[in-house]
């Protein structure tokens, strides 16, 4: 049984009222704030560890 049927879908238009789209974008922006804070904390920890390891190598 050879199942090579591929279905390709192309979205041509999304009908959404402008106010609903604005509200959705505001909610998405607000939801991204905690994610950015978590990534900033993880990045700070990684750079602190790497700075502690490689910081004294030039002296």
Secondary structure as the mmCIF struct_conf table of DSSP 4:
data_model
#
loop_
_struct_conf.conf_type_id
_struct_conf.id
_struct_conf.beg_label_comp_id
_struct_conf.beg_label_asym_id
_struct_conf.beg_label_seq_id
_struct_conf.end_label_comp_id
_struct_conf.end_label_asym_id
_struct_conf.end_label_seq_id
HELX_RH_AL_P HELX_RH_AL_P1 UNK A 18 UNK A 54
TURN_TY1_P TURN_TY1_P1 UNK A 55 UNK A 58
#
